[in-house]
């Protein structure tokens, strides 16, 4: 029987896959989103149980 995989929303990025940028956005400046390190941009964390 394969192991059960539990998925839950990543607490760091709240499921968006991108954590909030620390620096305030200035007009005319683009901030490229950085993938969340905790869930690698997926927004969910999978756990084998």
mmCIF file as gemmi writes it, N, C-alpha and C atoms, coordinates in Angstrom:
data_model
loop_
_atom_site.group_PDB
_atom_site.id
_atom_site.type_symbol
_atom_site.label_atom_id
_atom_site.label_alt_id
_atom_site.label_comp_id
_atom_site.label_asym_id
_atom_site.label_entity_id
_atom_site.label_seq_id
_atom_site.pdbx_PDB_ins_code
_atom_site.Cartn_x
_atom_site.Cartn_y
_atom_site.Cartn_z
_atom_site.occupancy
_atom_site.B_iso_or_equiv
_atom_site.pdbx_formal_charge
_atom_site.auth_seq_id
_atom_site.auth_asym_id
_atom_site.pdbx_PDB_model_num
ATOM 1 N N . UNK Axp A 1 ? 0.844 -1.192 0 1 0 ? 1 A 1
ATOM 2 C CA . UNK Axp A 1 ? 0 0 0 1 0 ? 1 A 1
ATOM 3 C C . UNK Axp A 1 ? 0.884 1.249 0 1 0 ? 1 A 1
ATOM 4 N N . UNK Axp A 2 ? 0.659 2.201 -0.932 1 0 ? 2 A 1
ATOM 5 C CA . UNK Axp A 2 ? 1.518 3.397 -0.977 1 0 ? 2 A 1
ATOM 6 C C . UNK Axp A 2 ? 1.294 4.282 0.24 1 0 ? 2 A 1
ATOM 7 N N . UNK Axp A 3 ? 2.319 5.033 0.634 1 0 ? 3 A 1
ATOM 8 C CA . UNK Axp A 3 ? 2.157 5.913 1.794 1 0 ? 3 A 1
ATOM 9 C C . UNK Axp A 3 ? 1.166 7.02 1.495 1 0 ? 3 A 1
ATOM 10 N N . UNK Axp A 4 ? 0.437 7.421 2.525 1 0 ? 4 A 1
ATOM 11 C CA . UNK Axp A 4 ? -0.526 8.51 2.347 1 0 ? 4 A 1
ATOM 12 C C . UNK Axp A 4 ? 0.219 9.82 2.282 1 0 ? 4 A 1
ATOM 13 N N . UNK Axp A 5 ? -0.208 10.689 1.385 1 0 ? 5 A 1
ATOM 14 C CA . UNK Axp A 5 ? 0.413 12.005 1.276 1 0 ? 5 A 1
ATOM 15 C C . UNK Axp A 5 ? -0.591 13.039 1.761 1 0 ? 5 A 1
ATOM 16 N N . UNK Axp A 6 ? -0.189 13.742 2.799 1 0 ? 6 A 1
ATOM 17 C CA . UNK Axp A 6 ? -1.033 14.803 3.337 1 0 ? 6 A 1
ATOM 18 C C . UNK Axp A 6 ? -0.536 16.128 2.783 1 0 ? 6 A 1
ATOM 19 N N . UNK Axp A 7 ? -1.46 16.935 2.295 1 0 ? 7 A 1
ATOM 20 C CA . UNK Axp A 7 ? -1.084 18.254 1.786 1 0 ? 7 A 1
ATOM 21 C C . UNK Axp A 7 ? -1.734 19.308 2.655 1 0 ? 7 A 1
ATOM 22 N N . UNK Axp A 8 ? -0.959 20.317 3.003 1 0 ? 8 A 1
ATOM 23 C CA . UNK Axp A 8 ? -1.547 21.446 3.696 1 0 ? 8 A 1
ATOM 24 C C . UNK Axp A 8 ? -0.989 22.738 3.126 1 0 ? 8 A 1
ATOM 25 N N . UNK Axp A 9 ? -1.744 23.799 3.317 1 0 ? 9 A 1
ATOM 26 C CA . UNK Axp A 9 ? -1.345 25.096 2.776 1 0 ? 9 A 1
ATOM 27 C C . UNK Axp A 9 ? -0.068 25.567 3.45 1 0 ? 9 A 1
ATOM 28 N N . UNK Axp A 10 ? 0.844 26.072 2.654 1 0 ? 10 A 1
ATOM 29 C CA . UNK Axp A 10 ? 2.111 26.57 3.177 1 0 ? 10 A 1
ATOM 30 C C . UNK Axp A 10 ? 1.852 27.781 4.074 1 0 ? 10 A 1
ATOM 31 N N . UNK Axp A 11 ? 2.332 27.751 5.329 1 0 ? 11 A 1
ATOM 32 C CA . UNK Axp A 11 ? 2.087 28.881 6.231 1 0 ? 11 A 1
ATOM 33 C C . UNK Axp A 11 ? 2.894 30.128 5.877 1 0 ? 11 A 1
ATOM 34 N N . UNK Axp A 12 ? 4.031 29.944 5.202 1 0 ? 12 A 1
ATOM 35 C CA . UNK Axp A 12 ? 4.877 31.095 4.879 1 0 ? 12 A 1
ATOM 36 C C . UNK Axp A 12 ? 4.249 31.99 3.816 1 0 ? 12 A 1
ATOM 37 N N . UNK Axp A 13 ? 3.72 31.381 2.765 1 0 ? 13 A 1
ATOM 38 C CA . UNK Axp A 13 ? 3.173 32.186 1.665 1 0 ? 13 A 1
ATOM 39 C C . UNK Axp A 13 ? 1.651 32.132 1.635 1 0 ? 13 A 1
ATOM 40 N N . UNK Axp A 14 ? 1.056 31.416 2.578 1 0 ? 14 A 1
ATOM 41 C CA . UNK Axp A 14 ? -0.406 31.283 2.679 1 0 ? 14 A 1
ATOM 42 C C . UNK Axp A 14 ? -1.032 30.728 1.403 1 0 ? 14 A 1
ATOM 43 N N . UNK Axp A 15 ? -0.32 29.801 0.775 1 0 ? 15 A 1
ATOM 44 C CA . UNK Axp A 15 ? -0.878 29.11 -0.386 1 0 ? 15 A 1
ATOM 45 C C . UNK Axp A 15 ? -0.675 29.807 -1.715 1 0 ? 15 A 1
ATOM 46 N N . UNK Axp A 16 ? -0.011 30.963 -1.707 1 0 ? 16 A 1
ATOM 47 C CA . UNK Axp A 16 ? 0.163 31.681 -2.968 1 0 ? 16 A 1
ATOM 48 C C . UNK Axp A 16 ? 1.369 31.171 -3.749 1 0 ? 16 A 1
ATOM 49 N N . UNK Axp A 17 ? 2.342 30.585 -3.052 1 0 ? 17 A 1
ATOM 50 C CA . UNK Axp A 17 ? 3.566 30.128 -3.712 1 0 ? 17 A 1
ATOM 51 C C . UNK Axp A 17 ? 4.643 31.202 -3.725 1 0 ? 17 A 1
ATOM 52 N N . UNK Axp A 18 ? 4.263 32.423 -3.351 1 0 ? 18 A 1
ATOM 53 C CA . UNK Axp A 18 ? 5.212 33.53 -3.329 1 0 ? 18 A 1
ATOM 54 C C . UNK Axp A 18 ? 5.078 34.274 -2.008 1 0 ? 18 A 1
ATOM 55 N N . UNK Axp A 19 ? 6.14 34.306 -1.194 1 0 ? 19 A 1
ATOM 56 C CA . UNK Axp A 19 ? 6.063 35.048 0.055 1 0 ? 19 A 1
ATOM 57 C C . UNK Axp A 19 ? 5.991 36.544 -0.23 1 0 ? 19 A 1
ATOM 58 N N . UNK Axp A 20 ? 5.439 37.279 0.709 1 0 ? 20 A 1
ATOM 59 C CA . UNK Axp A 20 ? 5.339 38.733 0.535 1 0 ? 20 A 1
ATOM 60 C C . UNK Axp A 20 ? 6.72 39.344 0.427 1 0 ? 20 A 1
ATOM 61 N N . UNK Axp A 21 ? 6.862 40.281 -0.482 1 0 ? 21 A 1
ATOM 62 C CA . UNK Axp A 21 ? 8.137 40.959 -0.657 1 0 ? 21 A 1
ATOM 63 C C . UNK Axp A 21 ? 8.389 41.868 0.535 1 0 ? 21 A 1
ATOM 64 N N . UNK Axp A 22 ? 9.635 41.852 1.022 1 0 ? 22 A 1
ATOM 65 C CA . UNK Axp A 22 ? 9.967 42.633 2.202 1 0 ? 22 A 1
ATOM 66 C C . UNK Axp A 22 ? 10.069 44.126 1.897 1 0 ? 22 A 1
ATOM 67 N N . UNK Axp A 23 ? 10.483 44.469 0.686 1 0 ? 23 A 1
ATOM 68 C CA . UNK Axp A 23 ? 10.685 45.881 0.38 1 0 ? 23 A 1
ATOM 69 C C . UNK Axp A 23 ? 9.414 46.494 -0.204 1 0 ? 23 A 1
ATOM 70 N N . UNK Axp A 24 ? 9.115 47.737 0.153 1 0 ? 24 A 1
ATOM 71 C CA . UNK Axp A 24 ? 7.914 48.371 -0.4 1 0 ? 24 A 1
ATOM 72 C C . UNK Axp A 24 ? 8.07 48.641 -1.889 1 0 ? 24 A 1
ATOM 73 N N . UNK Axp A 25 ? 7.007 48.463 -2.63 1 0 ? 25 A 1
ATOM 74 C CA . UNK Axp A 25 ? 7.066 48.679 -4.068 1 0 ? 25 A 1
ATOM 75 C C . UNK Axp A 25 ? 7.06 50.178 -4.355 1 0 ? 25 A 1
ATOM 76 N N . UNK Axp A 26 ? 8.005 50.604 -5.141 1 0 ? 26 A 1
ATOM 77 C CA . UNK Axp A 26 ? 8.036 52.009 -5.537 1 0 ? 26 A 1
ATOM 78 C C . UNK Axp A 26 ? 7.373 52.124 -6.908 1 0 ? 26 A 1
ATOM 79 N N . UNK Axp A 27 ? 6.704 53.224 -7.186 1 0 ? 27 A 1
ATOM 80 C CA . UNK Axp A 27 ? 6.071 53.371 -8.503 1 0 ? 27 A 1
ATOM 81 C C . UNK Axp A 27 ? 7.099 53.259 -9.624 1 0 ? 27 A 1
ATOM 82 N N . UNK Axp A 28 ? 6.74 52.552 -10.653 1 0 ? 28 A 1
ATOM 83 C CA . UNK Axp A 28 ? 7.645 52.402 -11.796 1 0 ? 28 A 1
ATOM 84 C C . UNK Axp A 28 ? 8.7 51.332 -11.612 1 0 ? 28 A 1
ATOM 85 N N . UNK Axp A 29 ? 8.687 50.664 -10.473 1 0 ? 29 A 1
ATOM 86 C CA . UNK Axp A 29 ? 9.69 49.629 -10.235 1 0 ? 29 A 1
ATOM 87 C C . UNK Axp A 29 ? 9 48.274 -10.162 1 0 ? 29 A 1
ATOM 88 N N . UNK Axp A 30 ? 9.5 47.331 -10.937 1 0 ? 30 A 1
ATOM 89 C CA . UNK Axp A 30 ? 8.879 46.009 -10.928 1 0 ? 30 A 1
ATOM 90 C C . UNK Axp A 30 ? 9.598 45.118 -9.933 1 0 ? 30 A 1
ATOM 91 N N . UNK Axp A 31 ? 8.812 44.394 -9.172 1 0 ? 31 A 1
ATOM 92 C CA . UNK Axp A 31 ? 9.402 43.414 -8.253 1 0 ? 31 A 1
ATOM 93 C C . UNK Axp A 31 ? 9.068 42.032 -8.818 1 0 ? 31 A 1
ATOM 94 N N . UNK Axp A 32 ? 10.099 41.297 -9.113 1 0 ? 32 A 1
ATOM 95 C CA . UNK Axp A 32 ? 9.869 39.955 -9.627 1 0 ? 32 A 1
ATOM 96 C C . UNK Axp A 32 ? 9.644 39.03 -8.442 1 0 ? 32 A 1
ATOM 97 N N . UNK Axp A 33 ? 8.54 38.28 -8.467 1 0 ? 33 A 1
ATOM 98 C CA . UNK Axp A 33 ? 8.243 37.429 -7.323 1 0 ? 33 A 1
ATOM 99 C C . UNK Axp A 33 ? 9.282 36.323 -7.17 1 0 ? 33 A 1
ATOM 100 N N . UNK Axp A 34 ? 9.595 36.028 -5.937 1 0 ? 34 A 1
ATOM 101 C CA . UNK Axp A 34 ? 10.546 34.967 -5.61 1 0 ? 34 A 1
ATOM 102 C C . UNK Axp A 34 ? 9.737 33.79 -5.099 1 0 ? 34 A 1
ATOM 103 N N . UNK Axp A 35 ? 10.047 32.623 -5.609 1 0 ? 35 A 1
ATOM 104 C CA . UNK Axp A 35 ? 9.323 31.438 -5.155 1 0 ? 35 A 1
ATOM 105 C C . UNK Axp A 35 ? 9.546 31.218 -3.666 1 0 ? 35 A 1
ATOM 106 N N . UNK Axp A 36 ? 8.507 30.792 -3.005 1 0 ? 36 A 1
ATOM 107 C CA . UNK Axp A 36 ? 8.575 30.508 -1.572 1 0 ? 36 A 1
ATOM 108 C C . UNK Axp A 36 ? 9.56 29.36 -1.33 1 0 ? 36 A 1
ATOM 109 N N . UNK Axp A 37 ? 10.467 29.559 -0.394 1 0 ? 37 A 1
ATOM 110 C CA . UNK Axp A 37 ? 11.473 28.526 -0.129 1 0 ? 37 A 1
ATOM 111 C C . UNK Axp A 37 ? 10.87 27.307 0.555 1 0 ? 37 A 1
ATOM 112 N N . UNK Axp A 38 ? 9.832 27.538 1.33 1 0 ? 38 A 1
ATOM 113 C CA . UNK Axp A 38 ? 9.246 26.45 2.102 1 0 ? 38 A 1
ATOM 114 C C . UNK Axp A 38 ? 8.525 25.436 1.212 1 0 ? 38 A 1
ATOM 115 N N . UNK Axp A 39 ? 7.753 25.936 0.235 1 0 ? 39 A 1
ATOM 116 C CA . UNK Axp A 39 ? 6.959 25.024 -0.609 1 0 ? 39 A 1
ATOM 117 C C . UNK Axp A 39 ? 7.436 25.021 -2.056 1 0 ? 39 A 1
ATOM 118 N N . UNK Axp A 40 ? 8.516 25.732 -2.362 1 0 ? 40 A 1
ATOM 119 C CA . UNK Axp A 40 ? 9.092 25.8 -3.709 1 0 ? 40 A 1
ATOM 120 C C . UNK Axp A 40 ? 8.092 26.311 -4.741 1 0 ? 40 A 1
ATOM 121 N N . UNK Axp A 41 ? 7.271 27.279 -4.321 1 0 ? 41 A 1
ATOM 122 C CA . UNK Axp A 41 ? 6.348 27.909 -5.253 1 0 ? 41 A 1
ATOM 123 C C . UNK Axp A 41 ? 5.053 27.156 -5.491 1 0 ? 41 A 1
ATOM 124 N N . UNK Axp A 42 ? 4.845 26.054 -4.773 1 0 ? 42 A 1
ATOM 125 C CA . UNK Axp A 42 ? 3.635 25.268 -4.999 1 0 ? 42 A 1
ATOM 126 C C . UNK Axp A 42 ? 2.438 25.783 -4.199 1 0 ? 42 A 1
ATOM 127 N N . UNK Axp A 43 ? 2.712 26.415 -3.044 1 0 ? 43 A 1
ATOM 128 C CA . UNK Axp A 43 ? 1.627 26.885 -2.209 1 0 ? 43 A 1
ATOM 129 C C . UNK Axp A 43 ? 1.108 25.836 -1.243 1 0 ? 43 A 1
ATOM 130 N N . UNK Axp A 44 ? 1.542 24.597 -1.48 1 0 ? 44 A 1
ATOM 131 C CA . UNK Axp A 44 ? 1.148 23.511 -0.587 1 0 ? 44 A 1
ATOM 132 C C . UNK Axp A 44 ? 2.38 22.728 -0.179 1 0 ? 44 A 1
ATOM 133 N N . UNK Axp A 45 ? 2.34 22.173 1.022 1 0 ? 45 A 1
ATOM 134 C CA . UNK Axp A 45 ? 3.445 21.344 1.495 1 0 ? 45 A 1
ATOM 135 C C . UNK Axp A 45 ? 2.92 19.919 1.601 1 0 ? 45 A 1
ATOM 136 N N . UNK Axp A 46 ? 3.62 19.003 0.953 1 0 ? 46 A 1
ATOM 137 C CA . UNK Axp A 46 ? 3.2 17.591 1.01 1 0 ? 46 A 1
ATOM 138 C C . UNK Axp A 46 ? 4.006 16.869 2.075 1 0 ? 46 A 1
ATOM 139 N N . UNK Axp A 47 ? 3.304 16.061 2.832 1 0 ? 47 A 1
ATOM 140 C CA . UNK Axp A 47 ? 3.978 15.262 3.857 1 0 ? 47 A 1
ATOM 141 C C . UNK Axp A 47 ? 3.612 13.808 3.654 1 0 ? 47 A 1
ATOM 142 N N . UNK Axp A 48 ? 4.619 12.963 3.629 1 0 ? 48 A 1
ATOM 143 C CA . UNK Axp A 48 ? 4.356 11.526 3.578 1 0 ? 48 A 1
ATOM 144 C C . UNK Axp A 48 ? 4.111 11.067 5.01 1 0 ? 48 A 1
ATOM 145 N N . UNK Axp A 49 ? 3.065 10.267 5.2 1 0 ? 49 A 1
ATOM 146 C CA . UNK Axp A 49 ? 2.801 9.776 6.54 1 0 ? 49 A 1
ATOM 147 C C . UNK Axp A 49 ? 2.732 8.255 6.523 1 0 ? 49 A 1
